[in-house]
Amino acid sequence: MSSVMTESTELLGLSKEEVVEFVETIGEPGYRGRQIFGGLQHRRLLSFDEMTDLPKDLRNRLAEVAKASSLKIESRYVSSDGTRRYLMKTHDNLPVETVFIPEERRDTICFSSQSGCPLQCTFCLTAKLGLLRSLTPAEIVEQIIVALNDAYGVGVKPPRGTNLVAMGAGEPFLNLDSLLKALRVMADADGLYIVPNRVTVSTAGVVPKILELAEIPDRPHLAISLAAPTDELRDELMPINKKWPLEELLNACREFEKTLKSGERFTFEYVMLAGINDSEEQARQLANLLNRHGLTAKVNLIPHNPADPLPYQPSSAETVERFKAILESKGIHTYVRRPRGRDIFAACGQLAARHTAPTEATL
Ligand code: SAH
């Protein structure tokens, strides 16, 4: 029996070559595999029944040995700003959330790498779920297909480019192999055709994986969540810092930076918590920290998205601007991220399988 054939193979997590191999193990010619791959990844069909270019017998056989979909859409929430959040369930009934963010020139899909998250960042609601489990490559790919189909119709080519960010629930670097596999599948020109250059992976700072990613030639962009300019504060806000403190993290970033190709982005994210990490002194500390490590990366300031029972408030717009001005005066390119979808619990750090009332619409 082939390695790709299990009792019910999740075809969405397989490359075109692997789908071909899979159909050959059930006695079908290879071209059927390419057809099925196109049905799933290009036409974005999430059931074999819809692949009417396949003989009925084959569709029935496929349904017995394979899965074209494994997520069940439970709810869809639409924000007043057009952002959409999908709450789905895995076959074992665990929550998976995905956010579709339309922008003028492109769309961004924020997907989850895990159900829940094992890290205990104190400002993030997902942490309250704990880790339920890591998602499979198929479950990662399906999130993107669900969001595109809902936004544009099944199989309809998006009118704008699609960017992906691994900034939903979970720590992507604790599920790196599945994530990279999903990205390889999605990059196929005969499928979704979303290449790594359109993808950003965000980490709380799993240092060995930063170095691992640095070695990969065709890799996604990297973002690092900092949240604090000193170990003392970062230990408190992001306990992962006790394992990999700032010095080690920033040294790894320095190594990563050395391998940057032209046009490659590398970002630090800094969530702004009122009265906790947003003082002028802390802005200077942050600038000095990055400059001392010779890092040229840019900084994204993210106003905190509050949620019960998180104990923080967002910094005021003036405080954020002052913080930004200090970083810029020290030569650091700084951007302020506009919160999207706060009203439907779709913004950064708000994914915790919440049912929100006002704009709910079940698909
Ligand atoms: N585990 C990964 C990816 C998920 S979090 C990571 O830590 O990077 C994605 C981003 O949302 C991180 O930069 C995180 O700092 C930020 N974030 C988490 N909770 C937030 C909140 N309540 N408000 C604003 N940003 C938040």
Boltz pocket constraint, residues with backbone or C-beta under 6 A from the ligand:
constraints:
  - pocket:
      binder: B
      contacts: [[A, 123], [A, 124], [A, 125], [A, 166], [A, 167], [A, 168], [A, 169], [A, 170], [A, 171], [A, 172], [A, 202], [A, 203], [A, 204], [A, 205], [A, 223], [A, 224], [A, 225], [A, 226], [A, 227], [A, 269], [A, 270], [A, 271], [A, 302], [A, 303], [A, 304], [A, 305], [A, 306], [A, 348], [A, 349], [A, 350]]
      max_distance: 6.0
